[in-house]
Structures are given as C-alpha cells and as structure tokens.
Amino acid sequence: MSEDIDLKSAVEGGDGISVIRGSGECRGWNGIRYKLGMSAKNVGSSKLSMNVATVPPGGVAFAHIHVDFELMLYILEGRVRHEYGPGLKKIVENQAGDFIYIEPGVPHEVFNMSDTEPVVAVVARSDASEWQNIVDYDRNSS
C-alpha cells in the first residue's frame, strides 16, 4: 500500500465542500487498486469514506472481515464473485449495474471472474479510515 503519498494534495476547496478531480489509481490494498478517493485522511470526514476500486483481470482480494463498518459497492465494469460466510461456503456473483451491501463482520473473499477484463466498482464505507479496520480471515477456521 502506498500510504506515503500526499492524500491531501489533490483536494480542492474546503469551507464545507471538498473536490477531487479525475483521480487516477494511486494506492493498493490486498490485490485491489484504488483511486485517491475521500476519507478522514484527506477531507476530514468522520463517518465515511469513498473511492473507486479496480480488481485486475484474474485478481483476488483475499479473505477478510470489515470490523464494525458497513460497505456498499456499485459495479461499474466486469463480473465479480464473493465467497462469504463461515468457511466462505456461500457464493454470490455480480456484474456491471449491480449494487452489493456487505454487513459488518461477514467474512468474504473477492474474485474477478475474468482473466482479461478488470472489475471496477464504486466503494462506500461507513468508516472514515478506509481499510484500517479490516482483518484477515482464514477460510479454514470455521
């Protein structure tokens, strides 16, 4: 993860409205690339963060749990599979145009279903710190 970049340098405005224009992919976490996005780190939000995630062709975001925050996704491009629940035994597949809601504490692993096309999604979290409150999950633990 490239947390050493200046997350505030692309932010315009202030005094109640902040703007980031045309943010390119600049950070990564667990096999996913992220646009700069907005969070407590650059706009001072206290309850939410938002960015655009790209899972590369054939990519996987390994099993993890969101601790005490909700997450919503809107799939802009591609097809994605979530294996979720205890032991990651449940499966749901989604494609461009789908919305996804992930409750706090639900273990899940994310797979790009294509070997040639990325998955691109808008990601909104009820946690202003983005991915600091995420823990790894061992699919063999349940």
Buried (B, 14 or more C-beta within 10 A) or exposed (E): EEEEEEBEEBBEEEEEEBEBEEBEBBBEBBEBBBBBBBBBBBBEBEEBBBBBBBBBEEBBBEBBBBEEBBBBBBBBBBBBBBBBEEBBEEEEEBEBEBEBEBEBEBBBBBBBBBEEBBBBBBBBBBBBBBBEBBEEBEBEEE
